Amino acid sequence: MMRLKIIQQQVGHSHRSTTAIYMGVSDEYRNHLLEASLKRRIGDDWDLT
């Protein structure tokens, strides 16, 4: 649990549960979530290529 708290402080999350979400997923899934979020915020201007 100490490792989670250290990472939480480093990334600036207010809640450990937020940090835990990112610690338990694969890189591929994390990248998928990031891309989806950017597309929602930026719209059609977002493209990985």
C-alpha positions as CSV (number, residue, x, y, z in Angstrom):
1,M,0.0,0.0,0.0
2,M,2.9,2.3,0.6
3,R,4.0,2.1,-3.0
4,L,0.5,3.2,-4.1
5,K,0.7,6.2,-1.8
6,I,4.1,7.2,-3.2
7,I,2.9,7.0,-6.7
8,Q,-0.3,8.9,-5.8
9,Q,1.8,11.7,-4.5
10,Q,4.1,11.8,-7.5
11,V,1.3,12.0,-10.0
12,G,-0.8,14.4,-8.0
13,H,-4.0,12.3,-7.6
14,S,-6.3,13.3,-4.8
15,H,-7.5,9.7,-4.2
16,R,-5.7,6.4,-4.1
17,S,-8.5,4.8,-6.0
18,T,-7.7,7.0,-9.0
19,T,-4.0,5.9,-8.9
20,A,-5.0,2.2,-8.4
21,I,-7.0,2.3,-11.7
22,Y,-3.8,3.1,-13.7
23,M,-1.6,0.6,-11.8
24,G,-3.7,-2.5,-12.7
25,V,-4.2,-2.2,-16.4
26,S,-2.1,-3.2,-19.4
27,D,-0.1,-0.6,-21.4
28,E,-2.4,-1.3,-24.4
29,Y,-5.6,-0.6,-22.4
30,R,-4.1,2.5,-20.7
31,N,-3.1,3.9,-24.2
32,H,-6.6,3.1,-25.5
33,L,-8.2,5.1,-22.6
34,L,-5.8,8.0,-23.1
35,E,-6.5,8.1,-26.9
36,A,-10.3,8.0,-26.3
37,S,-10.0,10.8,-23.7
38,L,-8.0,13.0,-26.1
39,K,-10.4,12.4,-28.9
40,R,-13.3,13.5,-26.7
41,R,-11.4,16.6,-25.6
42,I,-9.8,17.6,-28.9
43,G,-12.2,16.1,-31.4
44,D,-11.3,15.2,-34.9
45,D,-8.0,17.1,-34.7
46,W,-6.5,14.2,-32.6
47,D,-4.7,11.5,-34.6
48,L,-1.9,9.2,-33.6
49,T,-0.4,9.1,-37.1
